[in-house]
Amino acid sequence: MIDYIIVGFGLAGLSFAEQLEDHKKSFIVYEDGSQLSSRVAGGLYNPVILKRFTSAWKSSEQLKIAVHFYKSLEQKLEESLLIELPVLRRFTSVEEQNLWFEACDKPVLETYLSSELIKNNNKALDIPYHFGGVKYTGRIDVKKMLSLYLRHLEENDRLIKQSFEHTFLEITPDFVVYKGIKARNIVFTEGFGVLNNPLFNYLPLPGNKGEYIIIRSRKLKLRQAVKASIFIIPLGDDLYKIGATYNNNDKTAIITQSAREELERKVQSFMNVDYEIIDQVAGIRPTTRDRKPLLGSHPEYGNVHIFNGLGSRGILAGPYVAEKLYNYIEKKEPLEKEIDCKRFEKLR
């Protein structure tokens, strides 16, 4: 008998698998590549919600844990994954500047926001009201990280590349059995795919489609990520990721012309150099109704668990809540009410 079965592999699955490896637990991961949200993510980590100049949930705690987590992963996988990358917020008015200065005076934000306006020196960008700078930001090469970790799992006989068929899962009070594999616990980290899981599909995870375009521009010469109505994220080699869109209605991972046109329109409103689009990607973010993660156990089965709902902030939140879930299962430490899936038990 092994300790865990993990179903699904994105940022949630990786974060929890790493907890298990750190604690010398035996486990198997089932992954079929059906959920693309983590693989197409922008990869930025940033402790501030730049649309409203507010602190992200548990940002201080998450940041410390996440940076240590990714640096440890770099050593394990022997590859560079974490890139320190400044983030600049483009202002569109004096009023926005004033709101920024007000935010700088708040104790929860003063650590992360620069109180001095940053003048634009890049002729490729139209920035009449200057920038605000965010500290302690960076980018994770998520696609590379997931690919390397899958190879690591495969090399250690911990990966099964198959779709998980929920009807074959047998649950007893002491263990679960799936196609001959017996485990003490099973953790579902399926992202938006949880809607096909009969054990947890009652949870309110409406999802949100996001699309990016990847452009090449030899004249842009941008070394910082810029947040305007969309992000421009430098990838190196004159490549930039532009996005993302937010669509609450379309729940397919198919790229669309309308999203492409929206992103081009927004970036052209303040970028004035030539570029070519070399790729477009789409995925469904596993967003919850209250914008908080979903963690915990099934109401009837104490060895059946969920780890989901990271939304658009999985880079920072993933390692933090993975540790919370591990301690909940193994050490019986209670989950914070705001992330415990029990908050939606009445919806069953």
Rosetta blueprint (number, residue, H / E / L):
1 M L
2 I E
3 D E
4 Y E
5 I E
6 I E
7 V E
8 G L
9 F L
10 G L
11 L H
12 A H
13 G H
14 L H
15 S H
16 F H
17 A H
18 E H
19 Q H
20 L H
21 E H
22 D H
23 H L
24 K L
25 K L
26 S L
27 F E
28 I E
29 V E
30 Y E
31 E L
32 D L
33 G L
34 S L
35 Q L
36 L L
37 S H
38 S H
39 R H
40 V H
41 A L
42 G L
43 G L
44 L E
45 Y E
46 N L
47 P L
48 V E
49 I E
50 L L
51 K L
52 R L
53 F L
54 T E
55 S E
56 A L
57 W L
58 K L
59 S H
60 S H
61 E H
62 Q H
63 L H
64 K H
65 I H
66 A H
67 V H
68 H H
69 F H
70 Y H
71 K H
72 S H
73 L H
74 E H
75 Q H
76 K H
77 L H
78 E L
79 E L
80 S L
81 L L
82 L E
83 I E
84 E E
85 L L
86 P L
87 V E
88 L E
89 R E
90 R E
91 F L
92 T L
93 S L
94 V H
95 E H
96 E H
97 Q H
98 N H
99 L H
100 W H
101 F H
102 E H
103 A H
104 C H
105 D L
106 K L
107 P L
108 V L
109 L L
110 E L
111 T L
112 Y L
113 L E
114 S L
115 S L
116 E L
117 L L
118 I E
119 K L
120 N L
121 N L
122 N L
123 K L
124 A L
125 L E
126 D L
127 I L
128 P L
129 Y L
130 H L
131 F E
132 G E
133 G E
134 V E
135 K L
136 Y L
137 T L
138 G E
139 R E
140 I E
141 D L
142 V H
143 K H
144 K H
145 M H
146 L H
147 S H
148 L H
149 Y H
150 L H
151 R H
152 H H
153 L H
154 E H
155 E H
156 N L
157 D L
158 R L
159 L E
160 I E
161 K L
162 Q L
163 S L
164 F L
165 E L
166 H H
167 T H
168 F H
169 L E
170 E E
171 I E
172 T L
173 P L
174 D L
175 F L
176 V E
177 V E
178 Y E
179 K L
180 G L
181 I E
182 K E
183 A E
184 R E
185 N E
186 I E
187 V E
188 F E
189 T L
190 E L
191 G H
192 F H
193 G H
194 V H
195 L H
196 N H
197 N L
198 P L
199 L L
200 F L
201 N L
202 Y L
203 L L
204 P L
205 L L
206 P L
207 G L
208 N E
209 K E
210 G E
211 E E
212 Y E
213 I E
214 I E
215 I E
216 R E
217 S L
218 R L
219 K L
220 L L
221 K L
222 L L
223 R L
224 Q L
225 A E
226 V E
227 K E
228 A L
229 S L
230 I L
231 F E
232 I E
233 I E
234 P E
235 L E
236 G E
237 D L
238 D L
239 L E
240 Y E
241 K E
242 I E
243 G E
244 A L
245 T L
246 Y L
247 N E
248 N L
249 N L
250 D L
251 K L
252 T L
253 A L
254 I L
255 I L
256 T L
257 Q H
258 S H
259 A H
260 R H
261 E H
262 E H
263 L H
264 E H
265 R H
266 K H
267 V H
268 Q H
269 S L
270 F L
271 M E
272 N L
273 V L
274 D L
275 Y L
276 E E
277 I E
278 I E
279 D E
280 Q E
281 V E
282 A E
283 G E
284 I E
285 R E
286 P L
287 T L
288 T L
289 R L
290 D L
291 R L
292 K L
293 P L
294 L E
295 L E
296 G E
297 S E
298 H L
299 P L
300 E L
301 Y L
302 G L
303 N L
304 V E
305 H E
306 I E
307 F E
308 N E
309 G L
310 L L
311 G L
312 S L
313 R L
314 G H
315 I H
316 L H
317 A H
318 G H
319 P H
320 Y H
321 V H
322 A H
323 E H
324 K H
325 L H
326 Y H
327 N H
328 Y H
329 I H
330 E H
331 K H
332 K L
333 E L
334 P L
335 L L
336 E L
337 K L
338 E L
339 I L
340 D E
341 C H
342 K H
343 R H
344 F H
345 E H
346 K H
347 L H
348 R L
